[in-house]
Structure formats: C-alpha cells, structure tokens
C-alpha cells in the first residue's frame, strides 16, 4: 500500500486552522472495503462502494487507525502489503480483517498473502490465507519482516483468528540484523497447518554470545495450533516439517499452543529433523500449558515434542503434555561449546510413549556439547518398549555440566529407566529424589558400561540418589490411573493420579535449583498444589 499523503495534507490543513493545537486532537481515520462484487473505480469507503481487488487496496496507504475489511465468506486472489510508511502507531493500530458473516479468504500463488514490512501498529484478524504454486515453495503466508538499518524495533503487531495453509511457512517473523526486528508481537487463536517447512517461525541473524543481542523482543503465542506441516522430502540440507519454532527472541511466552502430526514427509537424509515446539538463539522463553503429539522425523534425529535447542538461556518448558512423538518428549541440546545453553528448567511435564521412533534418544534427553545449569524437576515419564529398540525414560549424553534431575517419576515397560554415557559424574549431572518404577520387565539403569538392577547398587557405584550421604530415591508403585503403564492418546487422558494413592505424597526434596534457572513454583501440571509437602512427578491427587 502507498499514499498516506492525503492524510498528511488533511493534518496540515487542520493544524493551520488551529484545531491541532488542542491536546486531544486525533487525526481522522478511514475504513476501506473489498468485495468480489465491488468496483476498483469506486470510493471503497462503504460496503456499497467497495473495491474489488487487493491490488486496488494496496495502492491506498493505511494511516494509524485505518481499517481494510474484506467481505466475509468471499474469496480474493492477490496479496496485501503494509509498507514502512504506513501504520506505525501501536496505540492506534491499522487493521486488516473481515466484515459481514464469516472470514474472507485471500489466496496467493506467488509471494506472501499478507506482508508487514518495517512498521508496527498493525492488527491482522479473522482471515483465511491460502497458498499454492511458488508461494508454497518459497513464501510465508503471513510475513512480518524488518530490515531496518537502525531506528529500533517496529512494535505492536497483533494477529488473531487467522488460518494459514499451503505456504512454505505459515507465519514468519524475521529480521536481517540484531536489534531491529519486532517488539510486542501477539498471535492468538490462529491455525497454521498444511504448510511445507513449518507452521510458525521467528528468526534473525545467527546468535553471537559476545554480542548477546537478539533480533526480536516480547513475543506471545496463545491458543495457536500448528499441525500437518509435513516437511519437504527433497530438502536434504535442512530440517523441515516443524510445528512452532521460536528463534532470535528476547522474551517469549507460548501458552496453550498445540503442535501435532508434523514432519510426516521430512527428508530421510536431512542432517536435522523437525520438532513440535522448540526454541533456539533465544532467552527468557516460557512454554506452558501446551501439547505436542504425534510429531515425526524422516531422519535419525529430532522428531521431538518440545525442545530447548542451541543458545537458549533462562527459559522454561513447564506443565506441558507430550505423547507419541518419534523423538524425545522434552530435550535440551547445545551444538557449540560456548556457554550458550544455561539456566533452563524442564518441570511439571508429562511424557507418554515418546522416543519410540528413535529410542536411542529417550523420552527426556540431554545431549550436545555444553548444556549447563539445567533443572529437570517434577516430570512424569511413561514409556514402553518400541519395536525400534529399548529406549529409556531418561537419556543423558556426555557434555553437560551442573545438571540436576530431581523429584521426577519414571515408569517403564521393559526399557531402562536411565541410559547415561560413561564418564558422567555428580559434577556433570546429579539425580536425587526421583521415583523409578519398572511396570513390566526388570528394573534397570545403564550407566556407561555398567547395568544396575537395583537403586541401591546404582547408588553405591555412581554416587547418584543421595544427599549429604543420605539415600534418596523411591521404587514404590505410583498407583497411576489406567494401570501400571497407562496409555495417553489425547489431551484428556493426562490426569494420571489416583485420588486415594499416597505413595508419592510429600516425598519430593524441593532442593534449590541452579542459580538463574526459572523456578517451577509449587503447582503441578493441573495447577493443583500438593497438601502433604513437595511432590514427585507432574500430577498430584485431587
């Protein structure tokens, strides 16, 4: 869109008359309409005088407070762009949305359906965006992009009630440089599905620890679903088929998001695989009250539910549900030995039958070169043997430092409870106050070259499960609802606690976490606070 000159001329005229000197003066705003029955030669300022094409709307600039409304239930072909000289005031956002009954559909065969470039103060709501042709190969359906050379971050972008499919990426928030991306971006009640590479992606330049800055700041996703983003079987050089990817952000909150059935067509020889919900090159990211399930990978890596990937600090995965993913339900990973993965927490989550497609990764996994100050506390993990191999409830690879694993419940069926690399000492990782239950098969911990068949023998050999010389850890029956090894097939199956069972009541240690790691609070997965002392596992009885 172009042409805010008319609004500027009007403002100067009012200023000359003296009205603009009043402190409450607000420049006038305009509402423009699009309808398939419209006329591009009409005024465009009412449903009766609506324009017909997005190209006509793009020739008229949106000043702060202006609205462009597409007829609900109608189908339009073309693209819309909010340019750097448009909108810009978060207090009076420009709006692109629908009017009448239902949502309008905007289809693009080339380029993003909607682009916001180097500006803020924009609301995009109640639209259906559909892509095909080269748009599926190359473009996001909704693109927010900043390549400002300076001047700070555009702020105040609100996306709600939008459905995006058929593009390479559903919704992308990108920047060319550190510190010039977007601030205060909110995505709510949005569906991102049937895209090729991912549902949601925020990105920027590669993170540099010596700089310590991020492209974007303050991102919020609520009630966002990313599903059936299949991946690209011809992409042999990168991961595709992700659900939600948060990168290059300082401060992000993801609440009640879902990522499921992604990655079904990801390339089998790609160096990396897709993940349901994950963060990289970011700090202060919180993912909570969310679900990731039946996510897949075509390669021998990833396919996880939730992940804190390379260069993530001071972040938390808490009170989430993961089940039926090829890879781990939850993981922490660091590619480089640069101190970039530190002070993170994975707490009060439920993982059920994750890692069965790639059992060597386990259900909760810590791997990479330099994971530091990580807390894994009060999670519940249930996993049975996979036809692909034995797997493990907890997988620990060499490379971590100052990792604590406390007050978790691990329940297995004919697989190891813990699978750890040789050489891991309490200085690397310490396990304390966890409950270990072999529902089927033998009780088993594999630590390096050694296999232990009891908690006592493992404790004596490796120094785990003790505090100041006093033994910790439990092997009691947790009395899970649904049997000794319950299956979770939907979000509704998450309440595993038997009301009358007290075997884990008050058995948690609640010891201090590594300095700087987000604190989990007292509430369990459902927000219930235990009455008898610290909890073990993610769910306490009602």
C-alpha positions in Angstrom: 0.0 0.0 0.0 1.1 3.5 -0.7 -0.1 7.1 -0.5 -0.5 8.4 3.0 -0.1 11.9 1.5 -3.8 12.6 1.7 -3.9 12.0 5.4 -0.8 14.2 5.9 -2.3 17.1 3.8 -5.5 16.9 5.9 -3.5 17.0 9.1 -1.6 20.1 7.9 -4.9 21.8 7.0 -6.3 21.2 10.4 -3.1 22.4 12.0 -3.4 25.7 10.0 -6.9 26.2 11.4 -5.7 25.9 15.0 -7.6 22.7 15.9 -4.4 20.6 16.1 -3.2 22.7 19.0 -5.8 21.1 21.2 -4.3 18.3 23.3 -6.9 15.7 22.4 -6.9 16.1 18.7 -6.9 12.7 16.8 -6.5 12.7 13.0 -9.4 11.1 11.2 -9.4 7.5 10.2 -10.8 5.7 7.3 -12.4 2.3 6.7 -12.0 0.7 3.2 -13.9 -2.3 1.9 -13.2 -5.1 -0.6 -15.9 -7.3 -2.2 -15.9 -9.6 -5.2 -18.8 -7.6 -6.4 -17.0 -4.3 -5.9 -15.5 -1.8 -8.4 -11.9 -0.6 -8.2 -13.1 2.7 -9.6 -15.4 3.3 -6.6 -14.7 5.1 -3.4 -14.1 2.0 -1.4 -15.3 3.6 1.8 -18.5 1.6 2.3 -19.8 -2.0 1.6 -21.9 -0.4 -1.2 -18.9 1.3 -2.8 -16.3 -1.5 -2.1 -13.3 -2.1 -4.2 -12.9 -5.4 -6.0 -9.2 -6.4 -5.9 -6.4 -6.5 -3.3 -4.2 -4.7 -5.9 -6.5 -1.7 -5.7 -6.4 -1.7 -1.9 -2.6 -1.9 -2.0 -2.5 1.4 -3.8 -4.0 3.2 -0.8 -1.9 3.6 2.3 -3.2 2.7 5.8 -2.6 5.5 8.3 -2.8 4.8 12.0 -6.3 3.7 12.9 -7.4 3.0 9.3 -9.1 -0.3 8.5 -9.2 -2.5 5.4 -12.0 -5.0 5.6 -12.6 -7.9 3.2 -16.1 -9.3 2.7 -16.6 -12.3 5.0 -17.1 -15.7 3.2 -15.7 -14.3 -0.1 -12.6 -15.4 -1.9 -9.9 -12.9 -3.2 -6.8 -13.6 -5.2 -3.7 -11.4 -4.7 -1.5 -10.0 -1.9 -1.6 -7.2 0.6 1.4 -5.3 2.0 1.7 -2.8 4.8 4.8 -0.8 3.9 7.3 1.2 6.0 5.5 4.5 5.6 2.1 3.0 6.7 0.5 2.4 10.2 3.3 2.7 12.8 1.3 3.7 15.9 0.6 0.8 18.3 -1.8 3.0 20.2 -4.0 3.3 17.0 -3.3 0.2 15.0 -4.2 -0.2 11.4 -6.5 -3.2 10.8 -6.8 -5.8 8.1 -9.7 -8.1 8.6 -13.1 -9.3 7.5 -16.6 -7.7 7.6 -20.0 -9.3 7.5 -20.5 -13.1 8.1 -17.5 -15.4 8.3 -13.9 -14.9 7.3 -12.6 -13.7 4.0 -10.1 -15.9 2.1 -7.1 -14.4 0.4 -5.1 -16.7 -1.9 -1.6 -16.2 -3.3 0.3 -18.2 -5.9 3.4 -16.1 -5.5 4.6 -14.0 -2.6 3.2 -13.9 1.0 -0.6 -13.3 1.1 0.0 -10.5 3.7 3.3 -8.7 4.4 4.1 -6.2 7.2 7.4 -4.6 6.3 9.4 -2.3 8.7 6.4 -1.0 10.5 4.3 -1.7 13.6 0.9 -0.8 14.9 -0.9 -3.4 12.8 -3.8 -5.8 13.6 -4.5 -8.7 11.2 -7.6 -10.7 12.2 -10.3 -13.0 11.0 -8.7 -14.0 7.7 -8.1 -17.3 5.9 -4.8 -17.3 3.9 -4.2 -19.9 1.2 -1.1 -20.5 -0.8 -0.1 -22.6 -3.9 2.4 -22.6 -6.7 5.6 -20.8 -5.9 4.2 -19.4 -2.7 4.3 -23.0 -1.3 7.9 -23.4 -2.4 9.2 -20.1 -1.2 7.0 -17.8 0.9 5.3 -17.5 4.3 1.6 -17.0 4.2 1.8 -14.1 6.7 5.2 -12.4 6.8 6.5 -9.8 9.3 9.9 -8.7 8.2 12.3 -5.9 9.3 15.5 -5.0 7.5 15.8 -1.6 9.1 19.4 -0.3 9.2 18.7 1.5 12.5 15.9 3.1 14.5 14.9 0.3 16.8 12.2 -2.3 16.5 8.8 -1.8 15.0 6.2 -2.7 17.7 2.6 -3.6 18.2 1.7 -6.4 15.8 -1.5 -8.4 16.7 -2.6 -11.5 14.8 -5.8 -13.2 15.8 -8.3 -15.6 14.3 -6.2 -16.3 11.2 -6.0 -19.7 9.4 -2.9 -20.2 7.1 -2.1 -23.1 4.9 -0.4 -24.0 1.6 2.7 -21.9 2.0 6.3 -22.8 2.8 5.9 -21.3 6.3 2.5 -20.4 7.9 3.6 -17.3 9.8 7.1 -15.9 9.8 8.6 -13.1 11.9 12.0 -12.2 10.6 14.8 -9.7 10.7 18.1 -9.0 8.9 20.0 -7.6 11.9 20.2 -7.9 15.7 18.0 -5.3 17.5 15.9 -4.2 14.5 13.3 -7.0 14.5 9.9 -6.7 16.0 8.7 -6.0 19.6 5.4 -6.9 21.2 4.1 -9.4 18.6 1.0 -11.3 19.7 -0.5 -14.3 17.9 -3.8 -15.6 19.2 -6.4 -18.1 18.1 -4.6 -18.9 14.9 -4.3 -22.2 12.9 -1.1 -22.9 10.9 -1.5 -26.2 9.0 -0.7 -27.9 5.8 2.5 -25.8 5.2 5.7 -27.2 3.9 8.5 -26.2 6.2 6.8 -25.1 9.4 3.7 -23.6 11.0 5.3 -20.7 12.8 8.9 -19.4 12.6 10.7 -16.4 14.2 14.3 -15.9 13.0 17.2 -13.4 12.7 20.9 -13.4 12.3 22.9 -16.2 14.0 23.4 -15.6 17.7 26.8 -14.4 18.8 27.5 -14.8 22.6 30.0 -12.0 22.5 27.2 -9.6 21.4 24.4 -11.0 23.4 21.6 -9.3 21.5 18.5 -10.6 19.8 16.5 -9.5 16.7 13.1 -9.6 18.4 11.6 -8.9 21.8 8.4 -9.9 23.6 6.6 -12.5 21.5 3.4 -14.0 22.7 1.5 -17.0 21.2 -1.7 -18.2 22.8 -4.2 -20.8 21.5 -2.1 -21.4 18.4 -2.3 -24.8 16.7 0.4 -25.9 14.2 -0.4 -29.3 12.6 0.0 -31.3 9.4 3.1 -29.3 8.3 4.5 -32.2 6.6 8.1 -31.2 5.6 9.9 -31.4 2.3 11.2 -34.8 1.2 13.5 -33.1 -1.2 15.1 -30.8 1.4 18.3 -32.7 2.1 20.2 -29.8 3.7 17.9 -28.6 6.5 15.1 -29.6 8.9 11.5 -29.2 7.6 8.1 -30.2 9.0 8.3 -28.2 12.2 5.3 -27.0 14.2 6.4 -23.9 16.1 10.0 -22.6 16.0 11.0 -19.6 18.2 14.3 -18.1 17.3 16.2 -14.8 17.8 13.9 -13.6 20.6 14.4 -12.0 24.0 11.3 -12.8 25.9 8.6 -15.1 24.5 5.6 -16.7 26.1 3.8 -19.7 24.5 0.6 -20.7 26.3 -2.0 -23.3 25.2 -0.3 -24.0 21.9 -0.5 -27.3 20.2 1.8 -28.9 17.6 0.8 -32.3 16.3 1.2 -34.6 13.3 4.0 -32.6 11.8 7.1 -33.9 9.9 5.4 -36.8 8.1 7.2 -36.1 4.8 10.6 -34.8 6.1 13.6 -35.9 4.1 15.2 -39.2 5.4 18.7 -37.9 4.8 18.4 -34.4 6.2 21.1 -33.5 8.8 18.4 -32.3 11.2 14.8 -33.3 11.8 11.6 -31.4 12.7 10.3 -30.8 16.2 6.8 -29.9 17.5 7.7 -26.8 19.6 11.2 -25.6 20.1 13.4 -22.6 20.7 16.9 -21.6 19.6 19.1 -18.5 19.8 16.7 -17.0 22.4 16.5 -16.1 26.1 13.6 -16.0 28.6 11.3 -18.2 26.6 8.4 -19.9 28.5 6.3 -22.7 27.0 3.5 -23.7 29.3 0.1 -25.5 29.3 0.7 -26.8 25.8 0.7 -30.1 24.0 2.9 -31.7 21.3 2.0 -35.2 20.0 2.5 -37.5 17.0 5.3 -35.4 15.6 7.6 -37.3 13.3 11.0 -37.2 11.6 12.3 -38.7 8.4 15.9 -38.8 9.6 17.6 -40.4 12.6 17.4 -37.2 14.7 14.8 -35.0 16.3 11.1 -35.7 15.9 10.6 -34.4 19.4 7.7 -32.8 21.2 9.3 -29.9 22.9 12.9 -28.7 22.8 15.3 -26.1 24.2 17.9 -26.1 21.4 21.2 -24.3 20.9 21.9 -21.0 22.6 18.8 -20.8 24.8 19.1 -19.4 28.3 16.9 -18.7 31.3 14.0 -20.5 29.7 11.4 -23.0 30.8 9.2 -25.9 29.5 6.6 -26.4 32.2 3.2 -28.0 32.6 3.1 -29.4 29.1 1.9 -32.7 27.7 3.9 -34.7 25.1 3.0 -38.1 23.7 3.6 -40.4 20.7 6.4 -38.4 19.2 9.2 -40.2 17.3 11.9 -38.4 19.3 12.1 -37.3 22.9 9.1 -35.7 24.6 11.4 -33.0 26.0 15.0 -32.2 25.3 17.9 -29.8 25.9 20.7 -29.6 23.3 23.7 -27.4 22.6 25.7 -27.6 19.4 28.6 -25.3 20.3 30.8 -25.2 23.4 30.2 -21.5 24.1 28.2 -21.3 27.3 25.1 -20.6 25.2 22.8 -23.2 26.8 22.4 -22.3 30.5 20.0 -21.7 33.3 17.0 -23.5 31.9 14.2 -25.6 33.5 12.1 -28.5 32.4 9.4 -29.0 35.0 5.9 -30.5 35.7 5.5 -32.0 32.3 4.1 -35.3 31.2 5.7 -37.5 28.6 4.0 -40.7 27.4 5.5 -43.1 24.9 7.8 -40.6 23.4 11.0 -41.6 21.7 9.7 -44.9 20.4 10.5 -43.9 16.8 14.1 -43.0 17.8 14.6 -45.0 21.0 18.3 -44.2 21.4 17.3 -40.6 22.3 15.0 -41.4 25.2 11.8 -39.7 26.5 13.6 -36.8 28.2 17.0 -36.2 26.7 20.0 -34.0 27.4 22.7 -34.0 24.8 25.2 -31.9 22.9 28.4 -30.3 23.8 27.8 -27.8 26.6 24.5 -27.9 28.4 24.9 -26.0 31.7 22.8 -25.3 34.8 19.7 -27.3 33.7 17.0 -28.3 36.1 14.7 -31.3 35.2 12.2 -31.5 38.1 8.8 -33.0 38.9 8.1 -34.5 35.5 6.2 -37.7 34.8 7.6 -40.0 32.1 5.9 -43.2 31.0 7.5 -45.3 28.2 7.2 -48.9 27.0 9.4 -50.8 24.7 9.4 -49.9 21.0 9.8 -52.3 18.0 12.7 -50.0 17.1 14.7 -50.7 20.2 14.7 -50.4 24.0 14.9 -46.6 24.5 14.9 -45.1 28.0 12.8 -42.8 30.2 15.9 -40.5 30.7 18.8 -40.2 28.3 21.9 -38.4 29.4 24.8 -37.9 27.0 28.2 -36.6 27.8 28.7 -32.9 27.6 26.6 -31.4 30.3 27.6 -29.6 33.5 25.7 -28.7 36.7 22.5 -30.5 35.6 20.0 -31.6 38.3 17.3 -34.2 37.9 15.0 -34.2 40.9 11.6 -35.3 42.1 10.6 -36.9 38.7 8.6 -40.1 38.2 10.0 -42.5 35.7 7.8 -45.5 34.7 9.0 -48.0 32.1 7.9 -51.2 30.4 10.8 -53.4 29.5 13.2 -50.5 28.9 15.9 -48.8 31.0 14.8 -46.2 33.4 18.1 -44.2 32.8 20.6 -44.5 30.0 23.7 -42.5 30.6 27.1 -42.2 28.8 30.2 -43.3 30.5 32.1 -40.7 32.5 29.2 -38.7 33.8 29.8 -37.7 37.4 27.8 -35.9 40.0 29.7 -32.7 38.9 28.1 -33.2 35.5 24.6 -34.4 36.5 23.0 -35.3 39.8 19.9 -37.4 40.3 18.1 -37.0 43.6 14.6 -37.8 45.0 13.3 -39.4 41.8 10.9 -42.4 41.7 11.8 -45.3 39.4 9.2 -47.9 38.6 9.6 -50.8 36.2 6.0 -51.6 35.5 7.0 -54.5 33.2 10.3 -56.2 32.8 13.3 -55.8 35.0 14.4 -52.7 37.0 17.4 -51.3 35.0 19.7 -48.4 35.0 22.5 -48.3 32.4 25.4 -46.0 33.3 28.2 -46.2 30.9 29.5 -49.8 30.6 27.5 -50.9 33.7 24.0 -52.1 34.1 22.4 -51.9 37.6 19.3 -53.9 38.7 18.6 -52.0 41.9 18.5 -48.5 43.2 21.0 -49.4 46.0 23.6 -51.0 43.7 23.5 -48.0 41.4 23.8 -45.5 44.3 26.7 -47.3 45.7 28.6 -47.5 42.4 28.0 -44.0 40.9 27.1 -41.8 43.9 23.7 -40.9 42.5 20.5 -40.7 44.6 22.0 -39.4 47.8 22.1 -36.0 49.6 24.9 -35.4 52.1 25.5 -39.2 52.4 21.8 -39.9 53.0 20.0 -42.2 50.4 17.2 -40.7 48.3 15.0 -42.1 45.6 12.0 -44.4 45.5 10.8 -47.5 43.8 7.2 -47.6 45.0 4.1 -48.2 43.0 2.8 -44.7 41.9 -0.7 -46.2 41.5 -1.3 -44.5 38.2 -4.8 -44.3 36.9 -5.3 -46.5 33.9 -3.0 -49.3 35.1 0.7 -49.7 35.8 1.7 -48.5 32.3 -1.2 -46.2 31.1 -1.5 -45.1 27.6 -2.2 -41.4 26.7 -4.0 -41.0 23.4 -5.4 -37.5 23.9 -5.0 -34.4 26.0 -8.0 -35.5 28.0 -6.0 -38.6 29.3 -3.4 -36.5 31.2 -4.8 -36.8 34.7 -2.9 -39.9 35.9 -3.3 -39.5 39.6 -5.4 -42.0 41.6 -7.2 -39.9 44.3 -6.6 -42.5 47.1 -2.9 -43.2 46.4 -0.4 -41.5 48.7 2.8 -43.4 47.8 4.5 -40.3 46.4 2.8 -37.7 48.7 5.3 -35.4 50.4 8.3 -37.4 49.1 9.8 -34.6 47.0 13.1 -33.0 48.0 12.4 -29.5 46.6 16.1 -28.6 46.8 17.5 -25.4 45.3 17.9 -25.3 41.5 20.9 -24.0 39.7 21.3 -20.2 40.0 19.3 -18.3 37.4 17.2 -21.2 36.3 13.4 -20.4 36.3 11.7 -21.6 39.4 8.8 -24.1 38.9 6.6 -22.9 41.7 4.5 -25.3 43.8 1.6 -26.3 41.5 1.5 -29.5 39.4 0.6 -29.9 35.8 -3.0 -29.1 36.5 -2.2 -26.1 38.8 -3.0 -28.2 41.9 -0.8 -27.6 45.0 0.1 -30.7 47.0 -1.1 -30.6 50.6 1.4 -33.0 52.1 4.7 -31.5 51.1 6.7 -31.4 47.9 5.5 -33.6 45.1 7.2 -36.3 43.0 6.1 -36.2 39.4 3.9 -33.9 37.5 0.5 -34.8 38.9 -0.8 -34.9 42.5 -4.1 -36.4 43.6 -7.2 -34.3 43.6 
